[in-house]
Each structure stands twice: as C-alpha cells, then as structure tokens.
Amino acid sequence: MLPKLPYWHKLVILPLLFLSIQLCAQDSTNTKFRKQTVIIGNSIAYTGTMVGLYQLWYKDHDLIPFHFFNDNQEWQQMDKVGHSFSCYYEGVAGIEMMKWAGYSKKQYSLIGGSYGFLIQTSVEVFDGFSSGWGASMGDVAANALGASLAIGQSLAWDEQRIWMKYSYNPSPYSAIRPNALGSNFPERLLKDYNAQTYWLSANIHSFAPESKIPKWLNLAVGYGADGMLGGHSNRYTSEGYTYDYTNIKRHRQFYLAPDIDLSRIKTKKKAVRTLLIMANAIKFPMPTLEYHTDKGLRGHWFKL
C-alpha cells in the first residue's frame, strides 16, 4: 500500500476560490443569470478538477474492488486536520457563491457549504478503487467536520464567527526527507506537517456585541506536531532502503494566541470581500502561548 499523498486536498481549494472571485466580481443583478453561471461554472470546475486529479495520480494504478485503508494514526492526525481545513474553506467559498447567486439562506448554507465534502469525498472514491491507495473513513469524518463548521455557522448566524486558519514555520525535517516533506518552499508549505499549525480563530465581538472589544479581534487555539519523518514512526522504508531516525521523538503542540479577523473589514466590492476571505485563511503572527508535550509551557513573541 502506497502512502497517501499528504497535500492534494489543499490544492483542490484553488480552483474553487478562483471561481468564487470571478463570480463575485460580476455586477449582474439578474438572479437567473447568476444561478446559471454558478451551476455551469461549478460543473466545469468540478469536472476539470476530477479529471486532472485522476490523470495526475491515479491513472498509473490498477482499478480493484472498492476497499478501505486505515491511516488514522499517521502524522499525529495533522493530515486529518488538513482535510477539515480544506473542506471548511471550500464550503465557505461555496456559500459565498450561492449567496451571490440569490439562493435562500438554507440553500446557500447547505448546498454551498457541502461543496468541499462533495469534492473531497469524490477523491476518497478514487482512492477506494485504486490499487495504490484506499478510502479512509478518517478522511471522510474530517471532511464532514470541516464542512459542518462552515454550514452550521451559516445556518445559525449567517456568518463565520469561528474560522479555521493555517500558519507555517520552517522545520529542519524536510532537509532529512525532502521527497516526502518537500524539496522546495512551495512543496514544504503543503507537505511538511512538522512546519504547519492549524487554528480555530473565534471573533470575540460577535459573541459579545455590547462589549468594547474591537470588532476585528479574535482569540485562536492552534494544533501542531513535530519530529515526524514518517507517517507512523521515524523508521521507514523508501526506495528499497530502511531509514532509522527513532532517536528523533515525535511530539504535539498546542497554542493560544490573539488573531485578526480580516473578514470584519467592511467593503462594498464583492471581489475585495472574496480576497479578504482568502487572506483570512492565514493566521496573523501574534504573541503566542505554547504547550509542547516534551518542552512544556513556553511563550513566543511572534508565532508564525
């Protein structure tokens, strides 16, 4: 069984967000035209994404009966959090598009918010029929969690008060295993789980509107891990050779920090709003309190 590719689910966000920008930049007030544009545009984007993924990763592997692959213990579950992150933002983009098209709150919340789950689950089906991989129920659960975060907030508040965010701080481990963790900066951004932190960032003012707390101020909790050179352990086989780095210990990291909510910036330009939502996926560097399972409690003036 080949290891699952640890970065494809982030790449799928790009065409959907690009389409969202293009749609929101349109000035037409014709609801019928907007709905047709959303349906046709998303059909093209979805088909193109699925065909591209199949040609890139699956066509060289034999088709076999549908099967599952349990990867729930890999990478300290950082890959699962990455799935939730991708599904969340694909859902947010879908909600924005469906809202622009003129659908009702229930429709744009449920249908638009499910975009990410549809895309990611389609890829799980590819995995399930491929001899090189297998469908992962852990991935499906993580996808559902990310989509539910987007949908639930849209239904409850018609806005996102709690955002998933991402930050990156270079790790030394990609230099040891560049083929798995990235041999250049773009690859490391997507593949090196040691360098990634995922956050839940809550807007304080939206939960306490009578307070004098700035409307842009958030409080974020984050999760990361380090010391990982293989999915399950630091003793792994690659290209016929066995490598043993079990002297490097694997750890988890938990964070607490303030943050900035760029979506609270008021603008009448739909394209600008979409760009702010995209930028809001990145956690703003701030003083941070960290609990490291080996090094204990420590502080950072700025955590990237």
ChimeraX commands (.cxc) that place a marker at each C-alpha (Angstrom):
marker #1 position 0.00,0.00,0.00 radius 0.5
marker #1 position 1.44,3.35,-1.06 radius 0.5
marker #1 position 1.26,6.20,1.45 radius 0.5
marker #1 position -1.46,8.70,0.73 radius 0.5
marker #1 position -0.34,11.95,-0.81 radius 0.5
marker #1 position -0.35,14.42,2.09 radius 0.5
marker #1 position -1.03,17.59,0.12 radius 0.5
marker #1 position -3.57,17.15,-2.69 radius 0.5
marker #1 position -6.55,18.24,-0.57 radius 0.5
marker #1 position -5.11,21.75,-0.19 radius 0.5
marker #1 position -4.62,22.13,-3.94 radius 0.5
marker #1 position -8.29,21.45,-4.62 radius 0.5
marker #1 position -9.21,24.70,-2.84 radius 0.5
marker #1 position -7.56,26.83,-5.52 radius 0.5
marker #1 position -9.92,26.40,-8.50 radius 0.5
marker #1 position -12.97,26.83,-6.27 radius 0.5
marker #1 position -11.68,30.06,-4.72 radius 0.5
marker #1 position -10.63,31.35,-8.13 radius 0.5
marker #1 position -14.13,30.72,-9.44 radius 0.5
marker #1 position -15.57,32.45,-6.39 radius 0.5
marker #1 position -13.55,35.59,-7.17 radius 0.5
marker #1 position -14.70,35.60,-10.78 radius 0.5
marker #1 position -18.35,35.21,-9.83 radius 0.5
marker #1 position -18.31,37.83,-7.11 radius 0.5
marker #1 position -16.69,40.30,-9.49 radius 0.5
marker #1 position -19.76,40.18,-11.75 radius 0.5
marker #1 position -22.20,43.09,-11.39 radius 0.5
marker #1 position -25.26,41.48,-12.95 radius 0.5
marker #1 position -28.48,41.76,-10.91 radius 0.5
marker #1 position -30.18,39.05,-12.97 radius 0.5
marker #1 position -30.73,36.22,-10.47 radius 0.5
marker #1 position -31.42,33.67,-13.20 radius 0.5
marker #1 position -28.14,34.56,-14.92 radius 0.5
marker #1 position -26.26,34.32,-11.63 radius 0.5
marker #1 position -27.68,30.89,-10.83 radius 0.5
marker #1 position -26.88,29.60,-14.31 radius 0.5
marker #1 position -23.34,30.99,-14.00 radius 0.5
marker #1 position -22.84,29.22,-10.66 radius 0.5
marker #1 position -24.19,25.90,-11.95 radius 0.5
marker #1 position -22.22,25.94,-15.20 radius 0.5
marker #1 position -19.04,27.31,-13.62 radius 0.5
marker #1 position -19.01,24.78,-10.81 radius 0.5
marker #1 position -19.78,21.91,-13.15 radius 0.5
marker #1 position -16.77,22.85,-15.27 radius 0.5
marker #1 position -14.52,23.37,-12.21 radius 0.5
marker #1 position -15.57,20.08,-10.61 radius 0.5
marker #1 position -15.16,18.06,-13.81 radius 0.5
marker #1 position -11.81,19.64,-14.59 radius 0.5
marker #1 position -10.54,19.04,-11.05 radius 0.5
marker #1 position -11.56,15.38,-11.02 radius 0.5
marker #1 position -10.11,14.68,-14.48 radius 0.5
marker #1 position -6.89,16.44,-13.55 radius 0.5
marker #1 position -6.50,14.55,-10.29 radius 0.5
marker #1 position -7.14,11.22,-12.00 radius 0.5
marker #1 position -4.58,11.93,-14.73 radius 0.5
marker #1 position -2.00,13.16,-12.22 radius 0.5
marker #1 position -2.24,10.49,-9.50 radius 0.5
marker #1 position -4.49,7.56,-10.33 radius 0.5
marker #1 position -4.20,6.53,-13.97 radius 0.5
marker #1 position -0.97,4.52,-13.45 radius 0.5
marker #1 position -2.56,2.32,-10.78 radius 0.5
marker #1 position -4.84,-0.63,-11.46 radius 0.5
marker #1 position -8.53,-0.46,-10.61 radius 0.5
marker #1 position -9.53,-3.01,-7.97 radius 0.5
marker #1 position -12.69,-3.60,-5.90 radius 0.5
marker #1 position -13.55,-0.74,-3.56 radius 0.5
marker #1 position -11.65,-1.05,-0.28 radius 0.5
marker #1 position -10.71,0.96,2.80 radius 0.5
marker #1 position -7.31,1.91,4.21 radius 0.5
marker #1 position -6.90,2.88,7.88 radius 0.5
marker #1 position -4.48,5.80,8.12 radius 0.5
marker #1 position -5.94,7.36,11.26 radius 0.5
marker #1 position -2.71,7.01,13.25 radius 0.5
marker #1 position -0.47,8.70,10.69 radius 0.5
marker #1 position 1.26,12.09,11.04 radius 0.5
marker #1 position -0.15,12.72,14.54 radius 0.5
marker #1 position -3.50,13.34,12.76 radius 0.5
marker #1 position -2.16,16.53,11.16 radius 0.5
marker #1 position -3.34,15.27,7.76 radius 0.5
marker #1 position -6.87,14.90,9.15 radius 0.5
marker #1 position -6.88,18.48,10.40 radius 0.5
marker #1 position -5.68,19.49,6.93 radius 0.5
marker #1 position -8.69,17.74,5.39 radius 0.5
marker #1 position -11.04,19.65,7.71 radius 0.5
marker #1 position -9.30,22.92,6.82 radius 0.5
marker #1 position -9.70,22.32,3.08 radius 0.5
marker #1 position -13.35,21.27,3.35 radius 0.5
marker #1 position -14.10,24.25,5.55 radius 0.5
marker #1 position -12.76,26.81,3.07 radius 0.5
marker #1 position -14.27,25.08,0.07 radius 0.5
marker #1 position -17.56,25.26,1.96 radius 0.5
marker #1 position -17.09,28.96,2.77 radius 0.5
marker #1 position -16.33,29.67,-0.91 radius 0.5
marker #1 position -19.41,27.66,-1.92 radius 0.5
marker #1 position -21.60,29.59,0.50 radius 0.5
marker #1 position -20.35,32.92,-0.87 radius 0.5
marker #1 position -21.05,31.83,-4.45 radius 0.5
marker #1 position -24.52,30.51,-3.70 radius 0.5
marker #1 position -25.33,33.65,-1.70 radius 0.5
marker #1 position -24.21,35.83,-4.64 radius 0.5
marker #1 position -26.39,33.77,-6.98 radius 0.5
marker #1 position -29.51,34.62,-4.97 radius 0.5
marker #1 position -30.32,31.34,-3.26 radius 0.5
marker #1 position -32.08,31.31,0.12 radius 0.5
marker #1 position -30.13,31.13,3.38 radius 0.5
marker #1 position -30.95,27.45,3.85 radius 0.5
marker #1 position -29.98,26.64,0.26 radius 0.5
marker #1 position -26.67,28.50,0.18 radius 0.5
marker #1 position -25.75,27.19,3.62 radius 0.5
marker #1 position -26.49,23.52,2.96 radius 0.5
marker #1 position -25.61,23.25,-0.74 radius 0.5
marker #1 position -22.75,25.74,-0.87 radius 0.5
marker #1 position -21.32,24.56,2.43 radius 0.5
marker #1 position -21.27,20.98,1.12 radius 0.5
marker #1 position -19.01,21.79,-1.84 radius 0.5
marker #1 position -15.87,20.72,-0.04 radius 0.5
marker #1 position -17.39,17.48,1.20 radius 0.5
marker #1 position -18.51,16.61,-2.35 radius 0.5
marker #1 position -15.05,17.28,-3.82 radius 0.5
marker #1 position -13.09,15.50,-1.09 radius 0.5
marker #1 position -15.42,12.52,-0.92 radius 0.5
marker #1 position -15.12,12.10,-4.70 radius 0.5
marker #1 position -11.39,11.75,-4.28 radius 0.5
marker #1 position -11.91,9.20,-1.49 radius 0.5
marker #1 position -13.90,7.16,-4.02 radius 0.5
marker #1 position -10.92,7.34,-6.40 radius 0.5
marker #1 position -8.69,6.16,-3.55 radius 0.5
marker #1 position -11.06,3.32,-2.74 radius 0.5
marker #1 position -10.88,1.86,-6.26 radius 0.5
marker #1 position -7.13,2.39,-6.70 radius 0.5
marker #1 position -4.57,-0.36,-6.03 radius 0.5
marker #1 position -2.15,2.28,-4.74 radius 0.5
marker #1 position -4.39,3.67,-2.03 radius 0.5
marker #1 position -7.68,3.02,-0.23 radius 0.5
marker #1 position -10.61,5.04,1.02 radius 0.5
marker #1 position -10.14,6.44,4.52 radius 0.5
marker #1 position -13.09,6.76,6.89 radius 0.5
marker #1 position -10.92,9.09,8.96 radius 0.5
marker #1 position -10.59,11.39,5.96 radius 0.5
marker #1 position -14.34,11.28,5.35 radius 0.5
marker #1 position -15.02,12.15,9.01 radius 0.5
marker #1 position -12.52,15.03,8.87 radius 0.5
marker #1 position -14.11,16.28,5.64 radius 0.5
marker #1 position -17.55,16.18,7.27 radius 0.5
marker #1 position -16.26,18.08,10.30 radius 0.5
marker #1 position -14.84,20.91,8.17 radius 0.5
marker #1 position -17.99,21.19,6.06 radius 0.5
marker #1 position -20.18,21.12,9.17 radius 0.5
marker #1 position -18.25,24.03,10.69 radius 0.5
marker #1 position -18.99,26.18,7.64 radius 0.5
marker #1 position -22.62,25.03,7.28 radius 0.5
marker #1 position -23.51,25.23,10.97 radius 0.5
marker #1 position -22.30,28.80,11.38 radius 0.5
marker #1 position -24.02,29.94,8.21 radius 0.5
marker #1 position -27.33,28.45,9.35 radius 0.5
marker #1 position -27.02,29.74,12.93 radius 0.5
marker #1 position -25.57,33.22,12.39 radius 0.5
marker #1 position -25.40,33.82,8.61 radius 0.5
marker #1 position -21.68,34.50,9.08 radius 0.5
marker #1 position -18.48,32.75,10.10 radius 0.5
marker #1 position -17.62,33.64,13.66 radius 0.5
marker #1 position -15.10,30.82,14.12 radius 0.5
marker #1 position -12.59,30.47,11.29 radius 0.5
marker #1 position -10.14,27.70,10.54 radius 0.5
marker #1 position -6.68,29.12,9.84 radius 0.5
marker #1 position -3.21,27.98,8.79 radius 0.5
marker #1 position 0.31,29.10,9.64 radius 0.5
marker #1 position 3.74,27.88,8.59 radius 0.5
marker #1 position 7.11,27.92,10.34 radius 0.5
marker #1 position 10.01,26.10,8.56 radius 0.5
marker #1 position 11.15,22.85,10.16 radius 0.5
marker #1 position 14.53,21.07,9.86 radius 0.5
marker #1 position 12.93,17.74,8.97 radius 0.5
marker #1 position 12.23,18.39,5.29 radius 0.5
marker #1 position 16.01,18.51,4.71 radius 0.5
marker #1 position 16.26,14.94,6.05 radius 0.5
marker #1 position 13.41,13.55,3.91 radius 0.5
marker #1 position 12.73,16.02,1.07 radius 0.5
marker #1 position 10.92,13.51,-1.16 radius 0.5
marker #1 position 8.13,13.16,1.43 radius 0.5
marker #1 position 8.22,16.53,3.19 radius 0.5
marker #1 position 9.14,18.82,0.30 radius 0.5
marker #1 position 12.28,19.71,-1.60 radius 0.5
marker #1 position 11.42,23.39,-2.15 radius 0.5
marker #1 position 9.39,26.08,-0.42 radius 0.5
marker #1 position 6.03,25.55,-2.22 radius 0.5
marker #1 position 6.20,21.80,-1.59 radius 0.5
marker #1 position 7.11,22.28,2.06 radius 0.5
marker #1 position 4.16,24.63,2.55 radius 0.5
marker #1 position 1.85,21.79,1.55 radius 0.5
marker #1 position 3.69,18.63,2.57 radius 0.5
marker #1 position 5.73,19.26,5.73 radius 0.5
marker #1 position 3.32,18.64,8.60 radius 0.5
marker #1 position 6.10,19.50,11.07 radius 0.5
marker #1 position 6.01,23.09,9.84 radius 0.5
marker #1 position 2.25,23.56,9.83 radius 0.5
marker #1 position -0.14,24.78,12.50 radius 0.5
marker #1 position -3.92,24.73,12.16 radius 0.5
marker #1 position -6.08,27.10,14.19 radius 0.5
marker #1 position -9.65,27.74,15.27 radius 0.5
marker #1 position -9.95,31.51,15.47 radius 0.5
marker #1 position -13.09,32.94,17.14 radius 0.5
marker #1 position -14.26,36.54,16.77 radius 0.5
marker #1 position -14.81,37.84,20.30 radius 0.5
marker #1 position -17.04,40.82,19.46 radius 0.5
marker #1 position -19.54,38.67,17.56 radius 0.5
marker #1 position -20.21,36.73,20.78 radius 0.5
marker #1 position -20.23,39.88,22.96 radius 0.5
marker #1 position -21.64,42.65,20.70 radius 0.5
marker #1 position -22.25,45.05,23.61 radius 0.5
marker #1 position -18.61,45.00,24.65 radius 0.5
marker #1 position -15.95,47.50,23.65 radius 0.5
marker #1 position -13.72,44.75,22.27 radius 0.5
marker #1 position -12.51,45.67,18.74 radius 0.5
marker #1 position -14.62,44.01,16.05 radius 0.5
marker #1 position -11.52,42.65,14.32 radius 0.5
marker #1 position -10.01,40.94,17.40 radius 0.5
marker #1 position -10.08,37.14,17.56 radius 0.5
marker #1 position -8.88,34.54,20.05 radius 0.5
marker #1 position -7.29,31.46,18.45 radius 0.5
marker #1 position -6.35,27.97,19.61 radius 0.5
marker #1 position -3.91,26.01,17.47 radius 0.5
marker #1 position -2.61,22.48,16.99 radius 0.5
marker #1 position 0.68,21.28,15.50 radius 0.5
marker #1 position 3.18,18.43,15.72 radius 0.5
marker #1 position 6.89,17.94,15.11 radius 0.5
marker #1 position 9.62,15.31,14.89 radius 0.5
marker #1 position 7.77,13.40,12.15 radius 0.5
marker #1 position 9.74,11.80,9.32 radius 0.5
marker #1 position 7.25,9.02,8.52 radius 0.5
marker #1 position 3.53,8.55,8.80 radius 0.5
marker #1 position 3.55,6.07,11.70 radius 0.5
marker #1 position 7.11,6.27,13.01 radius 0.5
marker #1 position 10.55,7.63,12.23 radius 0.5
marker #1 position 11.72,4.25,11.00 radius 0.5
marker #1 position 10.56,3.92,7.41 radius 0.5
marker #1 position 11.42,2.30,4.08 radius 0.5
marker #1 position 11.87,4.39,0.95 radius 0.5
marker #1 position 13.06,3.20,-2.48 radius 0.5
marker #1 position 14.20,-0.13,-1.03 radius 0.5
marker #1 position 16.24,1.35,1.82 radius 0.5
marker #1 position 15.28,1.39,5.50 radius 0.5
marker #1 position 15.99,4.57,7.44 radius 0.5
marker #1 position 16.03,4.75,11.22 radius 0.5
marker #1 position 15.55,8.14,12.88 radius 0.5
marker #1 position 13.88,6.83,16.01 radius 0.5
marker #1 position 16.26,9.00,18.05 radius 0.5
marker #1 position 14.06,11.92,16.93 radius 0.5
marker #1 position 10.97,11.99,19.14 radius 0.5
marker #1 position 7.52,12.86,17.85 radius 0.5
marker #1 position 5.57,15.49,19.80 radius 0.5
marker #1 position 2.37,17.51,19.76 radius 0.5
marker #1 position 1.99,21.26,20.21 radius 0.5
marker #1 position -0.99,23.30,21.45 radius 0.5
marker #1 position -1.26,27.08,21.14 radius 0.5
marker #1 position -3.27,30.03,22.41 radius 0.5
marker #1 position -2.97,33.45,20.75 radius 0.5
marker #1 position -4.86,36.60,19.70 radius 0.5
marker #1 position -5.63,36.98,16.00 radius 0.5
marker #1 position -7.07,39.40,13.44 radius 0.5
marker #1 position -10.30,38.74,11.53 radius 0.5
marker #1 position -9.88,40.26,8.07 radius 0.5
marker #1 position -13.47,39.38,7.15 radius 0.5
marker #1 position -14.61,42.15,9.51 radius 0.5
marker #1 position -13.21,44.80,7.17 radius 0.5
marker #1 position -16.21,46.46,5.54 radius 0.5
marker #1 position -16.25,46.73,1.73 radius 0.5
marker #1 position -18.93,47.01,-0.94 radius 0.5
marker #1 position -16.73,45.29,-3.53 radius 0.5
marker #1 position -17.57,41.61,-3.84 radius 0.5
marker #1 position -14.16,40.75,-5.28 radius 0.5
marker #1 position -12.39,42.54,-2.41 radius 0.5
marker #1 position -14.53,40.66,0.10 radius 0.5
marker #1 position -13.60,37.35,-1.52 radius 0.5
marker #1 position -9.90,38.26,-1.40 radius 0.5
marker #1 position -10.24,39.15,2.29 radius 0.5
marker #1 position -11.85,35.77,2.96 radius 0.5
marker #1 position -8.94,34.05,1.18 radius 0.5
marker #1 position -6.38,36.06,3.17 radius 0.5
marker #1 position -8.29,35.27,6.36 radius 0.5
marker #1 position -7.22,31.64,5.97 radius 0.5
marker #1 position -3.76,32.67,7.24 radius 0.5
marker #1 position -3.24,33.12,10.97 radius 0.5
marker #1 position -1.83,36.57,11.74 radius 0.5
marker #1 position 1.54,36.39,13.62 radius 0.5
marker #1 position 0.92,37.34,17.25 radius 0.5
marker #1 position 2.38,36.74,20.73 radius 0.5
marker #1 position 1.58,33.11,21.49 radius 0.5
marker #1 position 1.46,30.74,24.44 radius 0.5
marker #1 position 2.52,27.17,23.57 radius 0.5
marker #1 position 2.28,23.85,25.36 radius 0.5
marker #1 position 4.77,21.36,23.89 radius 0.5
marker #1 position 4.36,17.75,25.05 radius 0.5
marker #1 position 8.15,17.48,25.58 radius 0.5
marker #1 position 9.30,21.03,26.35 radius 0.5
marker #1 position 6.28,22.06,28.38 radius 0.5
marker #1 position 4.80,25.56,28.56 radius 0.5
marker #1 position 6.62,28.38,26.77 radius 0.5
marker #1 position 5.88,31.72,25.12 radius 0.5
marker #1 position 6.69,33.27,21.73 radius 0.5
marker #1 position 6.72,36.99,21.00 radius 0.5
marker #1 position 5.51,36.15,17.48 radius 0.5
marker #1 position 4.37,32.73,16.32 radius 0.5
marker #1 position 4.33,32.25,12.55 radius 0.5
marker link #1:1,2 radius 0.2
marker link #1:2,3 radius 0.2
marker link #1:3,4 radius 0.2
marker link #1:4,5 radius 0.2
marker link #1:5,6 radius 0.2
marker link #1:6,7 radius 0.2
marker link #1:7,8 radius 0.2
marker link #1:8,9 radius 0.2
marker link #1:9,10 radius 0.2
marker link #1:10,11 radius 0.2
marker link #1:11,12 radius 0.2
marker link #1:12,13 radius 0.2
marker link #1:13,14 radius 0.2
marker link #1:14,15 radius 0.2
marker link #1:15,16 radius 0.2
marker link #1:16,17 radius 0.2
marker link #1:17,18 radius 0.2
marker link #1:18,19 radius 0.2
marker link #1:19,20 radius 0.2
marker link #1:20,21 radius 0.2
marker link #1:21,22 radius 0.2
marker link #1:22,23 radius 0.2
marker link #1:23,24 radius 0.2
marker link #1:24,25 radius 0.2
marker link #1:25,26 radius 0.2
marker link #1:26,27 radius 0.2
marker link #1:27,28 radius 0.2
marker link #1:28,29 radius 0.2
marker link #1:29,30 radius 0.2
marker link #1:30,31 radius 0.2
marker link #1:31,32 radius 0.2
marker link #1:32,33 radius 0.2
marker link #1:33,34 radius 0.2
marker link #1:34,35 radius 0.2
marker link #1:35,36 radius 0.2
marker link #1:36,37 radius 0.2
marker link #1:37,38 radius 0.2
marker link #1:38,39 radius 0.2
marker link #1:39,40 radius 0.2
marker link #1:40,41 radius 0.2
marker link #1:41,42 radius 0.2
marker link #1:42,43 radius 0.2
marker link #1:43,44 radius 0.2
marker link #1:44,45 radius 0.2
marker link #1:45,46 radius 0.2
marker link #1:46,47 radius 0.2
marker link #1:47,48 radius 0.2
marker link #1:48,49 radius 0.2
marker link #1:49,50 radius 0.2
marker link #1:50,51 radius 0.2
marker link #1:51,52 radius 0.2
marker link #1:52,53 radius 0.2
marker link #1:53,54 radius 0.2
marker link #1:54,55 radius 0.2
marker link #1:55,56 radius 0.2
marker link #1:56,57 radius 0.2
marker link #1:57,58 radius 0.2
marker link #1:58,59 radius 0.2
marker link #1:59,60 radius 0.2
marker link #1:60,61 radius 0.2
marker link #1:61,62 radius 0.2
marker link #1:62,63 radius 0.2
marker link #1:63,64 radius 0.2
marker link #1:64,65 radius 0.2
marker link #1:65,66 radius 0.2
marker link #1:66,67 radius 0.2
marker link #1:67,68 radius 0.2
marker link #1:68,69 radius 0.2
marker link #1:69,70 radius 0.2
marker link #1:70,71 radius 0.2
marker link #1:71,72 radius 0.2
marker link #1:72,73 radius 0.2
marker link #1:73,74 radius 0.2
marker link #1:74,75 radius 0.2
marker link #1:75,76 radius 0.2
marker link #1:76,77 radius 0.2
marker link #1:77,78 radius 0.2
marker link #1:78,79 radius 0.2
marker link #1:79,80 radius 0.2
marker link #1:80,81 radius 0.2
marker link #1:81,82 radius 0.2
marker link #1:82,83 radius 0.2
marker link #1:83,84 radius 0.2
marker link #1:84,85 radius 0.2
marker link #1:85,86 radius 0.2
marker link #1:86,87 radius 0.2
marker link #1:87,88 radius 0.2
marker link #1:88,89 radius 0.2
marker link #1:89,90 radius 0.2
marker link #1:90,91 radius 0.2
marker link #1:91,92 radius 0.2
marker link #1:92,93 radius 0.2
marker link #1:93,94 radius 0.2
marker link #1:94,95 radius 0.2
marker link #1:95,96 radius 0.2
marker link #1:96,97 radius 0.2
marker link #1:97,98 radius 0.2
marker link #1:98,99 radius 0.2
marker link #1:99,100 radius 0.2
marker link #1:100,101 radius 0.2
marker link #1:101,102 radius 0.2
marker link #1:102,103 radius 0.2
marker link #1:103,104 radius 0.2
marker link #1:104,105 radius 0.2
marker link #1:105,106 radius 0.2
marker link #1:106,107 radius 0.2
marker link #1:107,108 radius 0.2
marker link #1:108,109 radius 0.2
marker link #1:109,110 radius 0.2
marker link #1:110,111 radius 0.2
marker link #1:111,112 radius 0.2
marker link #1:112,113 radius 0.2
marker link #1:113,114 radius 0.2
marker link #1:114,115 radius 0.2
marker link #1:115,116 radius 0.2
marker link #1:116,117 radius 0.2
marker link #1:117,118 radius 0.2
marker link #1:118,119 radius 0.2
marker link #1:119,120 radius 0.2
marker link #1:120,121 radius 0.2
marker link #1:121,122 radius 0.2
marker link #1:122,123 radius 0.2
marker link #1:123,124 radius 0.2
marker link #1:124,125 radius 0.2
marker link #1:125,126 radius 0.2
marker link #1:126,127 radius 0.2
marker link #1:127,128 radius 0.2
marker link #1:128,129 radius 0.2
marker link #1:129,130 radius 0.2
marker link #1:130,131 radius 0.2
marker link #1:131,132 radius 0.2
marker link #1:132,133 radius 0.2
marker link #1:133,134 radius 0.2
marker link #1:134,135 radius 0.2
marker link #1:135,136 radius 0.2
marker link #1:136,137 radius 0.2
marker link #1:137,138 radius 0.2
marker link #1:138,139 radius 0.2
marker link #1:139,140 radius 0.2
marker link #1:140,141 radius 0.2
marker link #1:141,142 radius 0.2
marker link #1:142,143 radius 0.2
marker link #1:143,144 radius 0.2
marker link #1:144,145 radius 0.2
marker link #1:145,146 radius 0.2
marker link #1:146,147 radius 0.2
marker link #1:147,148 radius 0.2
marker link #1:148,149 radius 0.2
marker link #1:149,150 radius 0.2
marker link #1:150,151 radius 0.2
marker link #1:151,152 radius 0.2
marker link #1:152,153 radius 0.2
marker link #1:153,154 radius 0.2
marker link #1:154,155 radius 0.2
marker link #1:155,156 radius 0.2
marker link #1:156,157 radius 0.2
marker link #1:157,158 radius 0.2
marker link #1:158,159 radius 0.2
marker link #1:159,160 radius 0.2
marker link #1:160,161 radius 0.2
marker link #1:161,162 radius 0.2
marker link #1:162,163 radius 0.2
marker link #1:163,164 radius 0.2
marker link #1:164,165 radius 0.2
marker link #1:165,166 radius 0.2
marker link #1:166,167 radius 0.2
marker link #1:167,168 radius 0.2
marker link #1:168,169 radius 0.2
marker link #1:169,170 radius 0.2
marker link #1:170,171 radius 0.2
marker link #1:171,172 radius 0.2
marker link #1:172,173 radius 0.2
marker link #1:173,174 radius 0.2
marker link #1:174,175 radius 0.2
marker link #1:175,176 radius 0.2
marker link #1:176,177 radius 0.2
marker link #1:177,178 radius 0.2
marker link #1:178,179 radius 0.2
marker link #1:179,180 radius 0.2
marker link #1:180,181 radius 0.2
marker link #1:181,182 radius 0.2
marker link #1:182,183 radius 0.2
marker link #1:183,184 radius 0.2
marker link #1:184,185 radius 0.2
marker link #1:185,186 radius 0.2
marker link #1:186,187 radius 0.2
marker link #1:187,188 radius 0.2
marker link #1:188,189 radius 0.2
marker link #1:189,190 radius 0.2
marker link #1:190,191 radius 0.2
marker link #1:191,192 radius 0.2
marker link #1:192,193 radius 0.2
marker link #1:193,194 radius 0.2
marker link #1:194,195 radius 0.2
marker link #1:195,196 radius 0.2
marker link #1:196,197 radius 0.2
marker link #1:197,198 radius 0.2
marker link #1:198,199 radius 0.2
marker link #1:199,200 radius 0.2
marker link #1:200,201 radius 0.2
marker link #1:201,202 radius 0.2
marker link #1:202,203 radius 0.2
marker link #1:203,204 radius 0.2
marker link #1:204,205 radius 0.2
marker link #1:205,206 radius 0.2
marker link #1:206,207 radius 0.2
marker link #1:207,208 radius 0.2
marker link #1:208,209 radius 0.2
marker link #1:209,210 radius 0.2
marker link #1:210,211 radius 0.2
marker link #1:211,212 radius 0.2
marker link #1:212,213 radius 0.2
marker link #1:213,214 radius 0.2
marker link #1:214,215 radius 0.2
marker link #1:215,216 radius 0.2
marker link #1:216,217 radius 0.2
marker link #1:217,218 radius 0.2
marker link #1:218,219 radius 0.2
marker link #1:219,220 radius 0.2
marker link #1:220,221 radius 0.2
marker link #1:221,222 radius 0.2
marker link #1:222,223 radius 0.2
marker link #1:223,224 radius 0.2
marker link #1:224,225 radius 0.2
marker link #1:225,226 radius 0.2
marker link #1:226,227 radius 0.2
marker link #1:227,228 radius 0.2
marker link #1:228,229 radius 0.2
marker link #1:229,230 radius 0.2
marker link #1:230,231 radius 0.2
marker link #1:231,232 radius 0.2
marker link #1:232,233 radius 0.2
marker link #1:233,234 radius 0.2
marker link #1:234,235 radius 0.2
marker link #1:235,236 radius 0.2
marker link #1:236,237 radius 0.2
marker link #1:237,238 radius 0.2
marker link #1:238,239 radius 0.2
marker link #1:239,240 radius 0.2
marker link #1:240,241 radius 0.2
marker link #1:241,242 radius 0.2
marker link #1:242,243 radius 0.2
marker link #1:243,244 radius 0.2
marker link #1:244,245 radius 0.2
marker link #1:245,246 radius 0.2
marker link #1:246,247 radius 0.2
marker link #1:247,248 radius 0.2
marker link #1:248,249 radius 0.2
marker link #1:249,250 radius 0.2
marker link #1:250,251 radius 0.2
marker link #1:251,252 radius 0.2
marker link #1:252,253 radius 0.2
marker link #1:253,254 radius 0.2
marker link #1:254,255 radius 0.2
marker link #1:255,256 radius 0.2
marker link #1:256,257 radius 0.2
marker link #1:257,258 radius 0.2
marker link #1:258,259 radius 0.2
marker link #1:259,260 radius 0.2
marker link #1:260,261 radius 0.2
marker link #1:261,262 radius 0.2
marker link #1:262,263 radius 0.2
marker link #1:263,264 radius 0.2
marker link #1:264,265 radius 0.2
marker link #1:265,266 radius 0.2
marker link #1:266,267 radius 0.2
marker link #1:267,268 radius 0.2
marker link #1:268,269 radius 0.2
marker link #1:269,270 radius 0.2
marker link #1:270,271 radius 0.2
marker link #1:271,272 radius 0.2
marker link #1:272,273 radius 0.2
marker link #1:273,274 radius 0.2
marker link #1:274,275 radius 0.2
marker link #1:275,276 radius 0.2
marker link #1:276,277 radius 0.2
marker link #1:277,278 radius 0.2
marker link #1:278,279 radius 0.2
marker link #1:279,280 radius 0.2
marker link #1:280,281 radius 0.2
marker link #1:281,282 radius 0.2
marker link #1:282,283 radius 0.2
marker link #1:283,284 radius 0.2
marker link #1:284,285 radius 0.2
marker link #1:285,286 radius 0.2
marker link #1:286,287 radius 0.2
marker link #1:287,288 radius 0.2
marker link #1:288,289 radius 0.2
marker link #1:289,290 radius 0.2
marker link #1:290,291 radius 0.2
marker link #1:291,292 radius 0.2
marker link #1:292,293 radius 0.2
marker link #1:293,294 radius 0.2
marker link #1:294,295 radius 0.2
marker link #1:295,296 radius 0.2
marker link #1:296,297 radius 0.2
marker link #1:297,298 radius 0.2
marker link #1:298,299 radius 0.2
marker link #1:299,300 radius 0.2
marker link #1:300,301 radius 0.2
marker link #1:301,302 radius 0.2
marker link #1:302,303 radius 0.2
marker link #1:303,304 radius 0.2
view
